[in-house]
Amino acid sequence: MERSPPQSPGPGKAGDAPNRRSGHVQGARVLSPPGRRARLSSPGPSRSSEAREELRRRLLGLIERSRVVIFSKSYCPHSTRVKELFSSLGVECNVLELDQVDDGARVQEVLSEITNQKTVPNIFVNKVHVGGCDQTFQAYQSGLLQKLLQEDSAYDYDLIIIGGGSGGLSCAKEAAILGKKVMVLDFVVPSPQGTSWGLGGTCVNVGCIPKKLMHQAALLGQALCDSRKFGWEYNQQVRHNWETMTKAIQNHISSLNWGYRLSLREKAVAYVNSYGEFVEHHKIKATNKKGQETYYTAAQFVIATGERPRYLGIQGDKEYCITSDDLFSLPYCPGKTLVVGASYVALECAGFLAGFGLDVTVMVRSILLRGFDQEMAEKVGSYMEQHGVKFLRKFIPVMVQQLEKGSPGKLKVLAKSSEGTETIEEVYNTVLLAIGRDSCTRKIGLEKIGVKINEKSGKIPVNDVEQTNVPYVYAVGDILEDKPELTPVAIQSGKLLARRLFGASLEKCDYINVPTTVFTPLEYGCCGLSEEKAIEVYKKENLEIYHTLFWPLEWTVAGRENNTCYAKIICNKFDHDRVIGFHILGPNAGEVTQGFAAAMKCGLTKQLLDDTIGIHPTCGEVFTTLEITKSSGLDITQKGCG
């Protein structure tokens, strides 16, 4: 909403009685002069969806055709100021006085849907929504308004996207489908160990895809152990070959990189393998790996630069440690490994490395899986500990020293207690840092065009349509403040952003009840609120939590542990026992969670779960037979197959 200067009266709203008229503004073309009642919408029932959609199309058409459109009210002083500004610049404007058209109130309603702004004046310049009076004058003072007033033909592209990851590519392809001229800039700055990769971003190259494949490799090792109990006989010693696995995974990733490039080419999206950096409004500098610089301009930009692993800032970290940027293409087996951190990346990597038979230690500063349900997090850690992963709790590294070079070499790690003065040291072959990630927003020239970032985190604050404080700059993906850092979220928000910018859509990305899975040896899937967050939001007395332990049928013959897998739902007692938190620890948790996430989008309740007939024998069916509540204190251990 437009915030007005204290000395000025507030802007007029639909239905207000006019209290004064503005004089004629030189250079402005008023669409509805005083004394003439104009109508934008089609005749017919004013409330019909067809009429509303037709009005929306006409408004978008007016915006598309006009260099400057001012949706105004003749008596509004803020509207007058804006009209006088454009007049002083010698710019002809299309002015629609909403108090002088028959359907002004409906126009303002539809404008609010399009722009998320409820007040006047509401200004568009060359199809870019600038905002209200304050934003227009801020843009004028910063020079942005003058840039926006350039003709569209002055720009090389309709849209330039900085970052060729999941969100950027999704947005680029959708914008191209809608007929826009699009460029994607993507450049991977090599890690301190020299690792770089191709088009596709973190997920494809050094994230979800190789992680899940290595997780699968570890599960296959467990399946080999289980298979003997199912009658499979083999005499030769089974061992894991790191080089064979990484080569196969990297070959698959290379095919995905090529597929992305081919897809962009087919949609006529220009792909430039260069580092993008803003140099002034609407203009970026692209620097390739040879240091050659090229400049491009665009009407609108999307920042989709993602994040990179954080380092400790201690002696030897960047010289000798690796991160997830390096692990998946490491040309040799890492050997005895110290994983520093307790993030999902840390636990996933520790899990599959241990699954290959490696000696793995996880050094934890405080808690496991911060931000996730802590009961589930501790169960994840407990299972990993029972299966050979060692945990060093309440310690942080202070120095990494190389003892021997090699593939792998030997590293001495000195660590200190996070709660006292105790120090320990140990020798490892590899130290993997997984302590968090930093947004790639500080070295792309955002300060030159005035895009605000959170100075502490580097994240970019946006409104509910992914727009930054600079009207023609948008952002998607992991760099957004207070949004889930997940590939499917970036893909969805990028696609919907393109449709809103260049299509006829108003649909916004829904960031509520986004499901996810942590691919630890025993997978943890969740959707909705953690138990801690649910208690904070709804209070404990307003919740009912149903839970149970369970024993997958596949584990019984194999002789694997009973009462290890766990299911839990958190229900709001005062909203028909609506499920507000879904949690499962067990095999294939991702597959199970995906289906229930769709049900939660539809308003899943405990009664609906009870009414659902389970598929037997599966892990997912436990959610259709939940009976025991936490508040009852009853025993949830299982004696056999349900």
N, C-alpha and C positions, 0 to 999 in steps of 0.2 A: 504494500500500500504506500502511496506517495506521502512522504512526511513534509509538511509545509513549514516555511520559516515562521517563527513565533509571531512576528508582527503582522502576518497576513491571515485573513479569514480562511477557513478550510475550503477545499474544492467542493463544487456543487455535486449533488447526487441526483440520480434519476428520480423524478417526481417533485423536486424542490420547485417552489414558485420563483420565477425570475425576479430579481430585485434590481438589476441594472443591465444595460446593453453595452457591449463594447463598440467602439467606433470602428470605422472601416480600416482594415489593415492593408497597407500598400503591398502589393506583390502576392497577396493571398487570394486564392480562388475559393470562395465560399460556396459549398455545394447546396446549402439551403439558406438563402438570404432571408432577412426578416420580412414577415408578411407573406411568406410562401411556405406552405406545409408540404414537405417532401416525404416520400415513403421509400425505404430501401427494400423492404420485404415484399414478397408476392402477395396478392390478394388471397383471401381465404381465412380459415380459422387461425387466429393469432397464436394459439397454443399448440397447433399441430406440429409433429416432429418434422414433417415435410417442409413446412414454412420456415421452421427454425434452421433446418439444414440449408435451405435455399438462401436464407439471410447470411448464414456463415460463409457460404460460397461467394456471395456477392461482396462481403467484407474482405475476404481473402483476395478476391479479384481486384478490388480497389487498391489494396495494399500492394499487390503484385505490379499493377500498372503505374503506380504513382512514385515519383521521386521522394516526396514528403507527404505524409498524411497526418493531420492533427485531428483527433477526435476530441471535441471541445464542448464547452457550454458558454453561450454568449455572455453570461454574467459572471463567469468565473475569473477572478483576477490572475490566477496562475496560468490559465489558458491564454489570457491576454498577454502576459509576459512572454510566453513561448512564441506566440504569433508575432509579437514585436521583434523578438530575437531573429526569427527567420527573415522578417521584412528588412531588418538592418543588414542582413547578409545578402540581400538581393535574391533570395530564394523563393520561387513560387511554390505555394503549398496547396494541397487539397484539404480544405477545412470542413469537417462535418459537425455542425452545431447540434448536439443531441437534444437540446431543449427546444429545437425548432423543427424537428421531424416527428411525424406521427408515431413512429415506433422507436423513438430514442431510448426508452427504457429497455426494450428488448435488444437493441443494438449494444447497449452497455453490458447487458447480461452475457451476450455472446462474446463480446470483446474480453470480458473477464475470464471466460473459459479459454480463450485463445492465448491470453497474455498473463493470466494470473494477477492482473491489476484491476482493482474495482473502481478506481477514481479517474477523473479527468484533470488535466489533459493527458491523453494517451497517444504517444508519438511513434511513428514508424519512419525511418529514413532508409531509402533503397532496400526495402523489405526487411530491414533489421528493426526489431522492437527496441527502442531506446529507453522507454519508460515514461515517467511523468516530468513535471517541471524541474524538480531538483536534479534528477538524473540528466536531463537535457542540458542544463547549465553546467553541470560537472563535466559532461562530455565536451561542451564548448570550451571550457577553461583548460581542459587537458589536451585539446586539439583533436580528440576523437571525432567530434561532430563534423569537423571540416573534412576528415578522412572519409567518413560515412557518406558525405554529400557528393563524393566523386561518383561519376557514372559507373554502373556495373561493368561496362566494357573496359574500364581501367584496370580491372582485376584479371589476373591470369586464370584463376579458378573460382568456382562457386564455393568450394569447400576444400580446405587443407586439413588433414588429420596428422598430428604429430604422434607417432607411435603405431607400430604394426602388430600389436597384440590382439587378443580376442575382441576387446571392445572396439578398438580402432578399425579393425578389418570388418567387423559387423556393420559399423556405421558407414564405412566407405562403400561397401557393396550395396547396401540399401539405398544410399543417396544416388549411386550410379544407376540403379534400377529405376529410380524416379527421374532420370534424365539429366542429372547434374554433372558438371565437370569437376572431377574429384582427383586429388593427389594424396598419396600416403607417403609420409617420410618415416623411415625406420632405420635406426643405427644402433648397434649393440656396442657399447663401450666395453672393451675386454675387461674381465675380472683381474684382480691383482696377480692371479696365477696365469693370466693370458688367455682365458677361455672366452670364446664368443660363439655365436650361433646364427641361424638364418631367420627368415621371416616367420612370424607367428607368435612371438612374445614368450613370456615365462611359461605359461601352461604347456604349450606344445614342446618347448625345447628343454627347459630345466625345471619343470613343475609337474603338474597333474599327470601328463602322459608318461614320461619316463618313471615317475614315482610309482604309478599304479602297475606298470609293467615289472618293476623290480619287486614290488609287493607280491605280485603274482608269482614271480620266480621263487620267492621265499615260501609262499603257500604250496607250491608244487613240491618243495623239499619236505614240508610237513605231510603232504599227501603220500609221498613215497614211504615215509615211516608208517603211516596209517595202513598202507596197502598190504603190508605183510599180514596184518590181522584179517584182511579180507581175502587171503589166499594167494596173493601174488608172491612168487618166489624168484629171487635173483641173488646170484652169488658174488658177482663182481662188486668191488667197493664203489659206492656212489659218491662223487664229489662234485662241487660246483666250480665251473670255469668262468671267472669274472670277465675275461676278454671276449669269450664267445657271446655272453649275454650283452655286454655293452655294445659290441659291434652290431648285433641284431637290432637292438633298440635304436641306435643311432641311424641305422639304415632306414628304419621305419620313420623316424623323425625327419630325415632328409626327404622322404617321399611326401610327407605332410608339408614341408617347406615349399617344395616344388608345386604341390597342389594349390597352395595359397597364392603363389605367384601367377599360376595359370588362371585361377579364378579372377584375380584382379585384371589380368590382361583381357580375358573374355568380356569383362564388364567395362572395359576401356578406362579403368582407373590407372592413373599414372603412379608407378611405384618408384621411389627414389631412395636408394640405400645411402642416406646422408643424415647427419645430425642437424636437427632443426632448432633454430633459436630466433625468437622475435627480436627485430632490430628497431621497429617502429610500428605504429598502428597499421594493421592489415598487411604487414610485410615481414617475411622471415628470411633468414640466411640459412642455407643448406650447405654443410661442409662434409665432403666425402672423405674416405680413408686416406686419400693422398693430400688432403688439406686444401683441395680446390673448393672455392666458394661460389655459390649460385644464389640468386635472390628470386623469391616468388611472392606474389600477392594473392589474396583471396578475400571474398566478401565475408566469409565466416570460417571459424577455426574450431576444431575439437582437439583437446589435449587428452591423450591416452597413453601417457608415457610409463605408467606402471611403477613398480618398485624394484629395488635391488637389496640383497642381503646386507645387514649391518655388521660392522666389525667392532671389536672390543675397545680399540684404542689403547692397547698395551704393547709392550715390546714383543716383537716377533709375530704379531697376529697376521698382518698382510703379507709378511715375507714367507711364512711357513704353514699357515692354516688354510684350509679350503672351506668353501660354502656349497650350498646346493647348486650354485652356478657351475661348479667344477665337478661335483661328484658323479653325475650321470654319464659323463664322457671320460672319466678318469681312465687312463690307459693301463692301469695296473690295479690289482686287488689292494684295497686300503689297509688290510691287516688289522692289527690291534688298534681300535679306534676310540677316541674320546669325542663324544658329542656334547657340545656345550649349548645348553638351552633346554627349555621345557615346552616350546611351542609345538604345534602339530607337526611342523616340518621336522623338528628335532626327534620327536617320538616315532614318526613314520620311518625316518632314515635309520634310526637306531634299531627299529623293529626288523626291517628287511636285512640289514647288515648282520644282525644276530641270527636271522633265519638262514643265512649262507654259512653259518658256523663260525663267524668271526667273534673275537673277544671284544665286547662293546660295553663301554661305561657312559652313562649320561650324568653330566654335572648340572645340578639344578640350583639356581639361586634362591628361589622361593617356592612357588606352587607349580603344579603341572597344568598345562592347557588353560592358561588364564583366559577368562571370558566364557569358557565352557562350564557346564554343570560339574561342580567339584566332586560330587559323589561318583559320577561316571569317570571323571579324570583319574581319581584315585584307583578305581577298579581297573582302568587301562594300565596304569603304572604297576599295580600289583600283579596282573597277569604277565606283563613283560618281565618283571623281576623273577617270577616263578619259572620263566622260560629262558633264564640265563643272562638277561640284561642287568648289569650292576648300576645302581643309582648312588651318586654322591650328593647328598642333600645339603643345602645351605653352604655351598662353596662357590667361589668365583675365581677364574684364572687371573693371575697378575703378571705372568711372563711365560713365553714359549721360546725355548732355546733348541736349536738344531744340534744334535749330537752326531748324526751321520747322514750324509746324503744318500739317496737311493730311491728305488721305486718299489715299495715305499722306503723312506729313510727312517730315522729315529729322532723323536722329539721329546724333550723333557718339559713337563708342564709344572709350574709352581702355582699353587692355588691357596687362597686364604678363606677362612670362615667368614660368612656374611653376618655372623652374629657374635664373633669374638676375635681372638688373636691367633687362633690355631692356624698353622700352615701345613700343607702336605705337598709332596711332589711325586710324580710318577712318569714313567717313560711309555710313550705310545708310538705307533707307526704313523698314524694320521690323526689330526685334530680337525673336526668338522664343526664350524660355528653355525648355529641356528638360533640366534638370539633376537630375531625380529628383522624387519625390513624397513627401508627408508624410501619415501616417495621421490621420484625423479622429477622434481619441479623447481629446483633451486638454480639450475644452470641452463635454463631455456629462455631467458630474457623476459620473464613475466613482469618483472619490475619495470621494464621499459614501456609497457603498455598499461600498467596499473592493475594487473590481475592480483587480487589479494590471496595470500596463502596463510595457513596457520604457521606462524614462525617456529613454533616448537616442533610440530610433527611434519611440516612440509605439505600437509594435506590441503586440498582446495575446497573452500566452502562453496556450495552451489544451492540454488533454489530447487523447488520440486520438479523443474524441467531441465535439470543439469546445466543451468546457465550460471556463469560466474558473474562477478560484479561488473565486468566489461561486457556489454550487451552482445557483441558478435563472437564471444569466446565461450565455448562450452567445455565440459570435461566429463569423462566416463572412466569407470574401472576402479582399480585399487587406490588411486590418488584422491578419491572423493572423501571428504570428511564425514565420519559417522555413518558410513555405508558398508555393507558386507564386502569383504575382499575375496570374491569368488568369481571364477571364470564365467559361469552361466549368467551371473548378475551383469557382468560387463557386456556380454553378448546381447542380452535382452535390452539393457539400457541404451546401448549404441544403436541398435536397430530401431527402437521406438523414437529415439532422438531424431534420427534421419527422417522418419515418417512425419514427425511433427514439424520439422524445419521445411521439408520440401514436398510433403504429401498432404493429404486431407485429414490426417489423424490428430486427435487430441489426447490419445492414450499415454499415460505416464507409467514409468516403471514402478512396480509394487515391491517395495523392499521389506515387507512384513512377511513373517513365516517362510523365510528362505531356508530350505533344507541343506544340510551338508553332512559329510562323513569324514572321519579321521581314519585313514587306512593304516592303522597300527595292526600288529599280528592278529589281535582280536579286534575287529572293526567296531567303531563307535559312530552310530548315525543319530542325528538329532534334527528337530524342527521346532521352531517356536522358542519359548523361554526356558532358561535353566531354572532349577528349583530356587536358587538364590535370587534370581531376578524376579521370578513370579512372586516370591514372598515380599520382595521390596515393593513391587507394583500393586499387588492385590491384598497383602497381609496374609499371614499364615492361616488365621482362622477362617478365611474365605476360600481356602483351597482344599481339595481332596486329592491325594496322591495314591494312585493304584500301582502296585509293582509286583514283580515275581522274578525268581531265578528260574532258569530253564536249561534243559540238557538236549542239545540237537541230536536227532537220531543218528546222524553220521558219526557222532563222537562216541556212541555207546559201544559198538563192536570194536572200535579202534582203541578203547580203553582210555579215552581222554576224560578230563575232569568233569564231574557233575557239579552243579550249583556254582558255575562260573559265569555263564551268560546271564544277562540281566535285562529286563524290560521295565519301563516306567512311563506312566502318563500323568500329567499335572492338569487337574480340572478346576475350572472356576465354578464353585458351588452355586453362585448366584446368577449364573448365565447358563442355566440348563446343563450344568456339568460340561460346558464346552471345553474341549481339549486345547490348552494353551501351551503345552510343552510335551514333546514326544521324544523319548530316548530309548535306544537299544544298543546293547553291547553283545555282539555275536557275529557268526559267519554271515557274509553277504549283507552286512548292515546297510550299505548304500542302496542295494536293490530293494530291501524292505522299506527303508525310509522314503524312497521316492514315491511309492504308491500312497503311503499314508499322508505325505505332504500335500498331494492333490486333494485328499479328503479334508485336510485341515483348511485348505483354501475354500472348501465348500461349507465350512462351519461344523466340522466333526464334533460330535458329543459322545459321552460315555455310553448313552443309550444306543446310539447308532452303531458303536463298536459291538455292544452286546447283541444287537439285532443281526450282525453280520456273521454268516457261517464261515468258519475258517477252512483253509485248505490243509488237509492232513496227509502226511506229516511234514510240516514246515516250521520254520522259526517264527514267521510272521503271524501264525495263528494264535500265538500267546496273547496278542492284543485283543482277541475276540472273547477271551475267557478270563480276563483279569477280575479278581474278586477281592483280594486282600488290600486293605488300605494301610498306609504307613501309620496313620493315627491309631489303628487298632492294635498295633504291636504284635500281630500274629506272625508265626513262623512262615517264611516263604520258600524254604528249601524244598527241593523236589526229590521224590523217591523213585521215579521212573518216568516212562513215556506217558504223556497226558492223554 
